[in-house]
C-alpha cells in the first residue's frame, strides 16, 4: 500500500494508538504536532510536555514527525471569535471552531501540501461513503463519541479524513496501548477548553476582557447586587450570587441584558423552554434537513432530545422540543442526528419564551 496519511498527534493515548493502527494497516504514516497555543510562561499550557510525549511515541513507532506552529491562525480564527462571543454574553464552543477552521482546514491543506492522500485524527467518529455522499456516523463507543464537535465539517473535508478509532471503545484503546508498550498508555485524557487547561476560567477571561460592573436584577428591575461583567456568568448559574438573591428565591441567572449590562435572576422555571432558534446552520447532508423529526444534542455530554427541525428564513431554523429543556444559552452549538448520523448543526440565536 502506497497511501500517505498524515496524522494529527497530541501526545495522548488516542492519537498514539491511531498511529499504531494506521501503520498496522499498511499506510505510510507521518505525524504532525500542532502548536495552537503559544503563550509563554503559563502553567496551564501543556504543549511542551505533550510535544515530548509525541516525540517519544513517534520514535517508538518509527514515524517521522513534523512540528508546525498554527498559533497565529488559532488566535485569528478561534480565540478572537471566542473572546468576542463572550464579550457580548454568548457561550461559544471553541473546540468546534478549532476543528472546522484549524484541524480540518488549515491542517488539512498543509498536509496536502506535504503530499498527504488523507489526514487522520484520534477522534471517535465514523465516516461512510454512500451513493456519492459522505456521512458522519457516531462511533461504536457512544460514551466517547465526538461527532458533536465535528458538525461543521463539509463534504470536501470528509473526503480526506480517516478516523481509525471509530469501531473501538476507550477501554480497548487503552488496553491496546498497554499491550503495544506505548510510553503514554496511562496518560489521562484532556478535558475542557484546550487553552484554559486547569486554570480558573473566570480569572483566565479577566486576562483578556476588562471587568465591567453592572446590576443584578429581576424582571421587575429590582436590584439585588453587583456583577463584574455579564461575560463572567453563565445561564443557569447558581453559585456566586449574594444571600439576598436566595432570600427571595431568585437563585438562577436566566438572562443577560447586554444593552444595560444587567444580569437577570429568577427561579428555575424561567430556564425551561420548548423551542430555540438557531443560526449559522451547517448541513453535512443537505437532503436530510427540511422540516423533519430528528434528535439534537444541546451539549456534548447531554443525552439526545427528540425534536422537530423547521426552516424559518435565510439560514435560520427553529427547533421545537417534545419535552421542555433548560440551560440553553445563546451562542452554544446544537447538533442534529438521525439514525446515528450527525447531519449538521447550528448556533443558538434566541431561546423561546420560558415558564413563569
RODO-2510 file (C-alpha; in nm, 4 decimals, decimal comma):
residues 356
     n   res          X          Y          Z
     1     x     0,0000     0,0000     0,0000
     2     x     0,1454     0,3342    -0,1026
     3     x    -0,1027     0,5707     0,0619
     4     x     0,0284     0,8647     0,2640
     5     x    -0,1657     0,9509     0,5776
     6     x    -0,0691     1,2489     0,7904
     7     x    -0,1910     1,2075     1,1458
     8     x    -0,2556     1,4900     1,3888
     9     x    -0,0829     1,3869     1,7116
    10     x    -0,1256     1,5387     2,0566
    11     x     0,0818     1,3161     2,2813
    12     x    -0,2329     1,1471     2,4093
    13     x    -0,3325     0,7815     2,4055
    14     x    -0,5937     0,8136     2,1301
    15     x    -0,3749     0,9696     1,8616
    16     x    -0,0865     0,7393     1,9562
    17     x    -0,2979     0,4261     1,9140
    18     x    -0,4389     0,5737     1,5922
    19     x    -0,0812     0,5905     1,4622
    20     x    -0,0228     0,2273     1,5560
    21     x    -0,3472     0,1120     1,3874
    22     x    -0,2722     0,3024     1,0677
    23     x     0,0770     0,1527     1,0490
    24     x    -0,0593    -0,1984     1,1040
    25     x    -0,2976    -0,1416     0,8124
    26     x    -0,0057    -0,0583     0,5873
    27     x    -0,0392     0,3181     0,5470
    28     x     0,2651     0,5427     0,5187
    29     x     0,2129     0,7418     0,8378
    30     x     0,3613     1,0818     0,9164
    31     x     0,2819     1,2590     1,2423
    32     x     0,2164     1,6291     1,2819
    33     x     0,2184     1,8013     1,6192
    34     x     0,0272     2,1283     1,6023
    35     x     0,1197     2,4144     1,8331
    36     x    -0,2059     2,6076     1,8520
    37     x    -0,1420     2,7916     2,1771
    38     x     0,1941     2,9608     2,2172
    39     x     0,1560     3,1784     2,5252
    40     x     0,4769     3,1857     2,7253
    41     x     0,5257     3,1261     3,0970
    42     x     0,1810     2,9926     3,1803
    43     x     0,1336     2,6876     3,3995
    44     x    -0,1913     2,5693     3,2412
    45     x    -0,0479     2,5145     2,8912
    46     x     0,0831     2,1587     2,8477
    47     x     0,2181     2,1948     2,4932
    48     x     0,5836     2,1395     2,5909
    49     x     0,5155     1,8142     2,7748
    50     x     0,2743     1,6965     2,5053
    51     x     0,5409     1,7523     2,2408
    52     x     0,7915     1,5427     2,4358
    53     x     0,5339     1,2634     2,4674
    54     x     0,4626     1,2795     2,0935
    55     x     0,8324     1,2652     2,0052
    56     x     0,8771     0,9543     2,2204
    57     x     0,5768     0,7820     2,0605
    58     x     0,6925     0,8618     1,7074
    59     x     1,0401     0,7315     1,7830
    60     x     0,8928     0,4128     1,9293
    61     x     0,6668     0,3569     1,6255
    62     x     0,9336     0,4706     1,3771
    63     x     0,7173     0,7549     1,2466
    64     x     0,8511     1,0802     1,1076
    65     x     0,7227     1,3831     1,2998
    66     x     0,6669     1,7401     1,1836
    67     x     0,6086     2,0193     1,4360
    68     x     0,4084     2,3111     1,2988
    69     x     0,3062     2,6325     1,4691
    70     x    -0,0517     2,7316     1,3888
    71     x    -0,0846     2,9635     1,6898
    72     x    -0,1312     3,2772     1,4766
    73     x    -0,4090     3,1081     1,2797
    74     x    -0,5614     2,9803     1,6026
    75     x    -0,5730     3,3259     1,7568
    76     x    -0,7199     3,4768     1,4400
    77     x    -0,9725     3,2040     1,3620
    78     x    -1,0645     3,0636     1,7031
    79     x    -0,9531     3,2639     2,0048
    80     x    -1,0654     3,6081     1,8864
    81     x    -1,4035     3,4570     1,7967
    82     x    -1,4175     3,3016     2,1440
    83     x    -1,3403     3,6333     2,3163
    84     x    -1,5793     3,8380     2,1022
    85     x    -1,8648     3,5982     2,1730
    86     x    -1,8012     3,6111     2,5478
    87     x    -1,7855     3,9900     2,5425
    88     x    -2,1460     4,0013     2,4221
    89     x    -2,2657     3,7440     2,6727
    90     x    -2,2646     3,4372     2,4463
    91     x    -2,1384     3,0906     2,5372
    92     x    -1,9277     2,9678     2,2406
    93     x    -1,7567     2,6330     2,1930
    94     x    -1,4006     2,6954     2,0670
    95     x    -1,3277     2,3256     2,0116
    96     x    -1,5926     2,3091     1,7388
    97     x    -1,4480     2,6159     1,5676
    98     x    -1,0958     2,4755     1,6019
    99     x    -1,2000     2,1541     1,4286
   100     x    -1,3644     2,3287     1,1349
   101     x    -1,1069     2,6055     1,0830
   102     x    -0,7775     2,4612     1,2068
   103     x    -0,7644     2,0811     1,2343
   104     x    -0,9742     2,0014     0,9292
   105     x    -0,8967     2,3083     0,7238
   106     x    -0,5539     2,4670     0,7709
   107     x    -0,4021     2,1395     0,8902
   108     x    -0,5692     1,9565     0,6008
   109     x    -0,4348     2,1994     0,3408
   110     x    -0,0873     2,1881     0,4957
   111     x    -0,0949     1,8077     0,4888
   112     x    -0,1974     1,8035     0,1224
   113     x     0,0963     2,0355     0,0531
   114     x     0,3228     1,7753     0,2157
   115     x     0,1809     1,5074    -0,0135
   116     x    -0,0891     1,3504     0,2028
   117     x    -0,3581     1,1391     0,0413
   118     x    -0,5559     1,1513     0,3658
   119     x    -0,5352     1,3045     0,7103
   120     x    -0,6305     1,1283     1,0324
   121     x    -0,7010     1,2160     1,3943
   122     x    -0,7849     1,0295     1,7123
   123     x    -1,1479     1,1419     1,7162
   124     x    -1,4181     0,8886     1,7970
   125     x    -1,6414     0,9097     1,4897
   126     x    -1,7050     0,7196     1,1669
   127     x    -1,7273     0,8256     0,8023
   128     x    -1,9170     0,6271     0,5397
   129     x    -1,9383     0,6928     0,1677
   130     x    -2,2845     0,6027     0,0348
   131     x    -2,4348     0,6986    -0,3009
   132     x    -2,1958     0,9850    -0,3732
   133     x    -2,2291     1,1306    -0,0229
   134     x    -2,0092     1,1195     0,2836
   135     x    -2,1949     1,0555     0,6089
   136     x    -2,0682     1,1285     0,9597
   137     x    -2,1805     0,8474     1,1908
   138     x    -2,1489     0,8151     1,5645
   139     x    -1,8647     0,5966     1,6834
   140     x    -1,9282     0,2474     1,8197
   141     x    -1,8375     0,3739     2,1681
   142     x    -2,1263     0,6125     2,2296
   143     x    -1,9730     0,7291     2,5566
   144     x    -1,6708     0,8620     2,3672
   145     x    -1,8485     0,9729     2,0501
   146     x    -1,7187     1,3127     1,9350
   147     x    -1,9444     1,3900     1,6399
   148     x    -2,0851     1,6835     1,8392
   149     x    -1,7544     1,8638     1,7833
   150     x    -1,7452     1,7777     1,4118
   151     x    -2,0810     1,9019     1,2846
   152     x    -1,9259     2,1927     1,0924
   153     x    -1,7354     1,9606     0,8605
   154     x    -1,8293     1,9607     0,4935
   155     x    -1,8279     1,7035     0,2155
   156     x    -1,4962     1,8224     0,0717
   157     x    -1,3310     1,7766     0,4116
   158     x    -1,4809     1,4359     0,4931
   159     x    -1,3410     1,3102     0,1632
   160     x    -0,9868     1,3340     0,3028
   161     x    -1,0410     1,2201     0,6632
   162     x    -0,9783     0,8855     0,8325
   163     x    -1,0912     0,8175     1,1903
   164     x    -0,9030     0,4962     1,2850
   165     x    -1,0705     0,4622     1,6278
   166     x    -1,4307     0,4567     1,5061
   167     x    -1,5032     0,0907     1,5897
   168     x    -1,3247     0,0671     1,9247
   169     x    -1,4174     0,1606     2,2789
   170     x    -1,1877     0,3507     2,5097
   171     x    -1,1120     0,0505     2,7293
   172     x    -0,9843    -0,1429     2,4255
   173     x    -0,7769     0,1544     2,3061
   174     x    -0,6053     0,1934     2,6412
   175     x    -0,5510    -0,1816     2,6731
   176     x    -0,4028    -0,1903     2,3231
   177     x    -0,1675     0,0915     2,4208
   178     x    -0,0532    -0,1159     2,7195
   179     x    -0,0079    -0,4313     2,5116
   180     x     0,1892    -0,2493     2,2420
   181     x     0,4059    -0,0837     2,5064
   182     x     0,3247     0,2767     2,4259
   183     x     0,5037     0,5151     2,6588
   184     x     0,1892     0,7168     2,7373
   185     x    -0,0535     0,4270     2,7829
   186     x    -0,1775     0,5539     3,1218
   187     x    -0,1855     0,9235     3,0344
   188     x    -0,5135     1,0852     3,1342
   189     x    -0,7477     1,2247     2,8709
   190     x    -0,7519     1,6014     2,8347
   191     x    -1,0752     1,7729     2,9325
   192     x    -1,2154     2,1215     2,8985
   193     x    -1,1061     2,4045     2,6742
   194     x    -0,7561     2,3328     2,5485
   195     x    -0,6090     2,6794     2,6063
   196     x    -0,7543     2,7113     2,9578
   197     x    -0,6463     2,3746     3,0941
   198     x    -0,6808     2,3611     3,4714
   199     x    -0,6763     2,7382     3,5147
   200     x    -0,9732     2,9102     3,6795
   201     x    -1,1929     3,0072     3,3856
   202     x    -1,3114     3,3395     3,5253
   203     x    -0,9578     3,4518     3,6068
   204     x    -0,8449     3,3373     3,2628
   205     x    -1,1079     3,5547     3,0941
   206     x    -1,0069     3,8547     3,3044
   207     x    -0,6650     3,8482     3,1367
   208     x    -0,8296     3,9417     2,8074
   209     x    -1,1637     4,1020     2,8962
   210     x    -1,1930     4,4010     3,1295
   211     x    -1,4224     4,3913     3,4309
   212     x    -1,7413     4,5879     3,3618
   213     x    -1,9610     4,6232     3,6694
   214     x    -2,3379     4,6171     3,6389
   215     x    -2,6526     4,5367     3,8339
   216     x    -2,8109     4,2021     3,9168
   217     x    -3,1878     4,2495     3,8855
   218     x    -3,5106     4,0569     3,8491
   219     x    -3,7634     4,1010     3,5678
   220     x    -3,9220     4,3907     3,7591
   221     x    -3,5975     4,5920     3,7763
   222     x    -3,5475     4,5304     4,1477
   223     x    -3,1733     4,5340     4,2175
   224     x    -3,0134     4,2525     4,4155
   225     x    -2,6442     4,3196     4,3792
   226     x    -2,3486     4,3980     4,1538
   227     x    -2,1755     4,1750     3,8995
   228     x    -1,8299     4,2075     3,7382
   229     x    -1,9450     4,1660     3,3779
   230     x    -2,2071     3,9536     3,2042
   231     x    -1,9338     3,7583     3,0236
   232     x    -1,8194     3,6039     3,3534
   233     x    -2,1528     3,4353     3,4251
   234     x    -2,3446     3,1547     3,2558
   235     x    -2,7127     3,0807     3,2115
   236     x    -2,8457     2,8724     3,4978
   237     x    -2,5551     2,9664     3,7231
   238     x    -2,6497     2,9329     4,0856
   239     x    -2,3268     2,9869     4,2727
   240     x    -2,1548     3,3184     4,3485
   241     x    -2,4804     3,5105     4,3893
   242     x    -2,5387     3,7011     4,7113
   243     x    -2,7573     3,5888     5,0014
   244     x    -3,0265     3,8436     4,9178
   245     x    -3,0990     3,6556     4,5949
   246     x    -3,1538     3,3324     4,7831
   247     x    -3,3774     3,5049     5,0358
   248     x    -3,6170     3,5991     4,7552
   249     x    -3,5810     3,2532     4,5918
   250     x    -3,4131     3,4123     4,2889
   251     x    -3,1288     3,1662     4,2622
   252     x    -3,0567     3,1350     3,8907
   253     x    -2,9210     3,3562     3,6144
   254     x    -3,1883     3,3341     3,3440
   255     x    -3,0977     3,6178     3,1069
   256     x    -2,8360     3,8790     3,0186
   257     x    -2,9270     4,2297     2,9032
   258     x    -2,6239     4,3378     2,7042
   259     x    -2,7513     4,6886     2,6296
   260     x    -2,7966     4,7592     3,0029
   261     x    -2,5132     4,5348     3,1245
   262     x    -2,7538     4,3573     3,3582
   263     x    -2,7820     4,0007     3,4814
   264     x    -3,1412     3,8850     3,5263
   265     x    -3,2172     3,6369     3,8033
   266     x    -3,5287     3,4352     3,8726
   267     x    -3,6441     3,0915     3,9832
   268     x    -3,5557     2,7770     3,7914
   269     x    -3,8831     2,7688     3,5945
   270     x    -3,7529     3,0579     3,3856
   271     x    -3,4790     2,8334     3,2468
   272     x    -3,7209     2,5979     3,0705
   273     x    -3,8321     2,6327     2,7111
   274     x    -3,9905     2,4279     2,4340
   275     x    -3,8012     2,5827     2,1435
   276     x    -3,4973     2,7757     2,0293
   277     x    -3,3919     2,9482     1,7079
   278     x    -3,0575     2,8609     1,5557
   279     x    -2,8359     3,0386     1,3043
   280     x    -2,5163     2,9705     1,1067
   281     x    -2,6501     2,6253     1,0263
   282     x    -2,4253     2,3756     0,8513
   283     x    -2,5728     2,0665     0,6886
   284     x    -2,3299     1,7882     0,6122
   285     x    -2,6057     1,6122     0,4193
   286     x    -2,8460     1,8737     0,2857
   287     x    -3,1180     1,6435     0,1606
   288     x    -3,1983     1,5332     0,5151
   289     x    -3,3000     1,8597     0,6692
   290     x    -3,6316     2,0044     0,5512
   291     x    -3,8900     2,0082     0,8318
   292     x    -3,8081     1,6722     0,9825
   293     x    -3,8299     1,4929     1,3119
   294     x    -3,4856     1,4211     1,4483
   295     x    -3,2752     1,4287     1,7627
   296     x    -3,0435     1,7011     1,8844
   297     x    -2,7625     1,7319     2,1334
   298     x    -2,7577     2,0593     2,3227
   299     x    -2,4138     1,9889     2,4667
   300     x    -2,1558     1,7171     2,4160
   301     x    -2,2274     1,5480     2,7488
   302     x    -2,6077     1,5700     2,7188
   303     x    -2,8390     1,2923     2,6046
   304     x    -3,0111     1,3379     2,2705
   305     x    -3,3506     1,5089     2,2725
   306     x    -3,6338     1,4412     2,0303
   307     x    -3,7464     1,7458     1,8344
   308     x    -3,8813     1,8906     1,5117
   309     x    -3,6415     2,0877     1,2953
   310     x    -3,8183     2,3521     1,0864
   311     x    -3,6921     2,6041     0,8359
   312     x    -3,7656     2,9724     0,9069
   313     x    -3,5843     3,2038     0,6669
   314     x    -3,2339     3,2618     0,5352
   315     x    -3,0057     3,0485     0,7496
   316     x    -3,2424     3,0447     1,0477
   317     x    -3,4153     2,7316     1,1741
   318     x    -3,6373     2,6617     1,4721
   319     x    -3,6047     2,3585     1,6963
   320     x    -3,9267     2,2519     1,8702
   321     x    -3,8645     2,0132     2,1586
   322     x    -4,1045     1,7376     2,2587
   323     x    -4,0094     1,7967     2,6217
   324     x    -3,9117     2,1222     2,7915
   325     x    -3,5362     2,1877     2,8041
   326     x    -3,3327     2,4027     3,0397
   327     x    -2,9927     2,5739     3,0446
   328     x    -2,9987     2,6644     2,6738
   329     x    -2,7631     2,9559     2,6128
   330     x    -2,7196     3,1915     2,3199
   331     x    -2,4001     3,1024     2,1375
   332     x    -2,3936     2,7336     2,2221
   333     x    -2,3980     2,4709     1,9488
   334     x    -2,6937     2,2425     1,8810
   335     x    -2,6150     1,9333     1,6742
   336     x    -2,8613     1,7279     1,4654
   337     x    -2,8869     1,3482     1,4499
   338     x    -3,0980     1,0959     1,2626
   339     x    -3,0396     0,7191     1,2664
   340     x    -2,6966     0,7652     1,4286
   341     x    -2,5958     1,0076     1,1536
   342     x    -2,4732     1,3517     1,2537
   343     x    -2,6067     1,5573     0,9651
   344     x    -2,5320     1,9097     1,0833
   345     x    -2,5909     2,1694     1,3488
   346     x    -2,6077     2,5369     1,4286
   347     x    -2,5645     2,8027     1,6952
   348     x    -2,8388     2,9187     1,9291
   349     x    -2,9534     3,2675     1,8335
   350     x    -3,2619     3,3043     2,0528
   351     x    -3,4247     3,0955     2,3213
   352     x    -3,8026     3,0594     2,3306
   353     x    -4,0357     3,2065     2,5904
   354     x    -3,9949     3,0411     2,9268
   355     x    -4,2325     2,9360     3,2002
   356     x    -4,3308     3,1998     3,4551
***
